[in-house]
Each structure stands twice: as structure tokens, then as C-alpha cells.
Amino acid sequence: MRPATNELAEELQLPPENLLTPETLRRVAWQPPEICDEPHVAEALRARGAREWQVELLAELLAGLLAPEA
């Protein structure tokens, strides 16, 4: 997950820790929502203190990384 968020941060010219705190990323990765789709990941990010602009940028990306392979 970290490589994908680092890549997005680089594209946006932001430090990775400003895109999402390492603690928030770890918590979502280690304790993902039961359903790993965009709305549930967005809610998990919000619950862990992510700002709305962070949720908008990351929910879809993280949901794709967290979803089990079919």
C-alpha cells in the first residue's frame, strides 16, 4: 500500500505523510473494513481522522489494494 500512496503523493507533489499519516495508513491496512469497497474504505479513513480531501484522493485506490483477489 505504501508504494501506491507514495506514487500518488509524488504525482500530487505532496509529502507522503501529508497525503495520509503513516498511522492512518497502517490502521486501515491492518484493520481493513469488512467490505473493502470504496464507500467502506472511505468511512474507515474518516473514522481514523482523514480529512475529506484525503478520503476523496485515496478511498478508491486503497479499496482496490485491500479488496481480496477474485
C-alpha positions as CSV (number, residue, x, y, z in Angstrom):
1,M,0.0,0.0,0.0
2,R,2.8,2.4,0.8
3,P,4.3,2.3,-2.7
4,A,0.9,3.2,-4.2
5,T,0.3,6.1,-1.8
6,N,3.9,7.3,-2.2
7,E,3.4,7.3,-6.0
8,L,0.2,9.3,-5.7
9,A,1.8,11.7,-3.3
10,E,4.7,12.2,-5.8
11,E,2.2,12.9,-8.6
12,L,0.5,15.5,-6.4
13,Q,3.8,16.9,-5.3
14,L,3.0,16.3,-1.7
15,P,5.0,14.7,1.1
16,P,3.5,11.2,1.5
17,E,2.8,11.9,5.2
18,N,0.6,14.9,4.2
19,L,-1.4,12.7,1.8
20,L,-2.2,10.4,4.7
21,T,-0.5,9.9,8.0
22,P,1.5,6.7,8.3
23,E,-0.5,5.8,11.4
24,T,-3.8,6.1,9.5
25,L,-2.5,4.1,6.6
26,R,-1.2,1.3,8.9
27,R,-4.5,1.1,10.8
28,V,-6.6,0.8,7.6
29,A,-4.2,-1.8,6.2
30,W,-4.0,-3.8,9.4
31,Q,-7.7,-3.5,10.3
32,P,-9.5,-3.0,7.0
33,P,-13.3,-2.7,6.8
34,E,-15.1,-5.9,6.4
35,I,-16.2,-4.9,2.9
36,C,-13.3,-3.4,1.0
37,D,-15.1,-1.3,-1.5
38,E,-14.7,2.5,-1.9
39,P,-17.6,3.6,0.4
40,H,-16.5,1.4,3.2
41,V,-12.8,2.3,2.9
42,A,-13.8,6.0,2.8
43,E,-15.7,5.5,6.0
44,A,-12.8,3.7,7.6
45,L,-10.5,6.6,6.6
46,R,-12.9,9.2,8.1
47,A,-13.2,7.2,11.3
48,R,-9.5,7.3,11.6
49,G,-9.3,11.1,11.2
50,A,-8.6,11.5,7.5
51,R,-9.8,14.8,6.0
52,E,-12.4,14.7,3.2
53,W,-9.8,15.7,0.6
54,Q,-7.6,12.8,1.7
55,V,-10.6,10.4,1.5
56,E,-11.5,11.7,-2.0
57,L,-8.0,11.1,-3.2
58,L,-7.4,7.7,-1.5
59,A,-10.6,5.7,-1.0
60,E,-10.7,4.2,-4.4
61,L,-7.0,3.5,-4.6
62,L,-6.9,1.8,-1.2
63,A,-10.1,-0.1,-1.8
64,G,-8.5,-1.6,-4.9
65,L,-5.5,-2.6,-2.9
66,L,-7.4,-4.0,0.0
67,A,-10.0,-6.0,-1.9
68,P,-9.3,-9.7,-2.0
69,E,-8.3,-11.1,-5.4
70,A,-11.1,-12.9,-7.1
